[in-house]
């Protein structure tokens, strides 16, 4: 997804603005650029964690459904259902937390990029 993510698109646009006007390399712009990169890396990490959690949530729900199918009762039905319930609850909580953090970091990304664009458009 090179060039298709939110962070990559914002960074590309900011870099194009900086290339058009190279005289505006102030300390404030450098600081904002570093904040932008830091926010982008955090965003990517959280999106990866959320994707992995979705996959694990799906597998725990699938194992709960499969354990209810007749013929798999010999695999100790109660233990599999209990582990599936705990696993799905934990992964659902992780998905919820990462989604909230992603929305916060997206807001930060929008604010930082807006400030950088405003500085370059002056």
C-alpha positions as CSV (number, residue, x, y, z in Angstrom):
1,X,0.0,0.0,0.0
2,X,2.8,2.3,-0.8
3,X,1.4,5.8,-1.3
4,X,-2.2,4.8,-0.5
5,X,-2.2,5.2,3.3
6,X,-3.3,8.4,5.0
7,X,0.2,9.2,6.4
8,X,2.0,8.6,3.2
9,X,-0.4,10.8,1.2
10,X,0.0,13.6,3.8
11,X,3.8,13.3,3.9
12,X,4.0,13.3,0.1
13,X,1.9,16.5,-0.1
14,X,4.0,18.2,2.6
15,X,7.2,17.3,0.9
16,X,5.9,18.7,-2.4
17,X,5.1,22.0,-0.6
18,X,8.6,22.1,0.9
19,X,10.2,21.4,-2.5
20,X,8.3,24.3,-4.0
21,X,9.4,26.7,-1.4
22,X,12.8,25.5,0.1
23,X,13.4,28.9,1.8
24,X,10.9,28.1,4.5
25,X,13.1,25.6,6.4
26,X,12.6,27.0,9.9
27,X,13.0,25.2,13.3
28,X,9.2,25.2,13.7
29,X,8.7,23.4,10.4
30,X,11.3,20.9,11.3
31,X,9.7,20.2,14.6
32,X,6.3,19.8,13.1
33,X,7.7,17.5,10.4
34,X,9.2,15.3,13.1
35,X,5.9,15.2,15.0
36,X,4.2,14.3,11.7
37,X,6.6,11.4,11.2
38,X,6.2,10.2,14.8
39,X,2.4,10.3,14.5
40,X,2.6,8.4,11.2
41,X,4.7,5.7,12.7
42,X,2.4,5.3,15.7
43,X,-0.6,5.2,13.3
44,X,0.9,2.4,11.3
45,X,1.8,0.4,14.4
46,X,-1.7,0.7,15.8
47,X,-3.3,-0.3,12.4
48,X,-1.1,-3.4,12.3
49,X,-2.0,-4.3,15.9
50,X,-5.7,-3.8,15.1
51,X,-5.4,-6.0,12.0
52,X,-3.8,-8.8,13.9
53,X,-6.4,-8.5,16.6
54,X,-9.2,-8.8,14.0
55,X,-7.6,-12.0,12.7
56,X,-7.2,-13.5,16.2
57,X,-10.8,-12.4,17.1
58,X,-12.1,-14.2,14.0
59,X,-10.2,-17.3,14.8
60,X,-11.4,-17.4,18.4
61,X,-15.0,-17.0,17.3
62,X,-14.5,-19.6,14.6
63,X,-13.1,-22.1,17.2
64,X,-16.2,-21.4,19.4
65,X,-18.5,-22.2,16.6
66,X,-16.6,-25.3,15.5
67,X,-16.6,-26.6,19.1
68,X,-20.4,-26.6,19.1
69,X,-20.5,-28.8,16.1
70,X,-21.4,-32.4,16.9
71,X,-18.5,-34.8,16.7
72,X,-16.0,-32.3,18.2
73,X,-17.3,-32.9,21.7
74,X,-14.3,-35.2,22.5
75,X,-12.1,-32.1,22.4
76,X,-13.5,-31.0,25.8
77,X,-16.3,-28.7,24.7
78,X,-16.3,-26.6,27.9
79,X,-12.6,-25.7,27.9
80,X,-12.7,-24.7,24.2
81,X,-15.8,-22.5,24.6
82,X,-14.3,-20.9,27.7
83,X,-11.0,-20.1,26.0
84,X,-12.8,-18.8,23.0
85,X,-15.0,-16.5,25.1
86,X,-12.0,-15.1,27.0
87,X,-10.0,-14.8,23.8
88,X,-12.7,-13.1,21.9
89,X,-13.4,-10.7,24.7
90,X,-9.7,-9.7,25.0
91,X,-9.3,-9.3,21.3
92,X,-12.5,-7.3,21.0
93,X,-11.2,-4.9,23.8
94,X,-7.9,-4.6,21.9
95,X,-9.7,-3.8,18.7
96,X,-11.8,-1.1,20.5
97,X,-8.8,0.5,22.2
98,X,-6.7,0.6,19.0
99,X,-9.6,2.0,17.0
100,X,-9.9,4.8,19.6
101,X,-6.2,5.5,19.6
102,X,-6.2,5.5,15.8
103,X,-8.9,8.1,15.7
104,X,-6.9,10.3,18.1
105,X,-3.7,9.9,16.1
106,X,-5.6,10.7,12.9
107,X,-6.8,13.9,14.5
108,X,-3.2,14.7,15.4
109,X,-2.1,13.9,11.9
110,X,-4.8,16.3,10.5
111,X,-3.9,19.1,12.9
112,X,-0.1,18.8,12.3
113,X,-0.6,18.6,8.5
114,X,-3.0,21.5,8.5
115,X,-0.5,23.6,10.4
116,X,2.3,22.7,8.1
117,X,0.1,23.5,5.0
118,X,-0.9,26.8,6.5
119,X,2.8,27.8,7.1
120,X,3.7,26.9,3.6
121,X,0.8,28.6,2.0
122,X,1.5,32.0,3.7
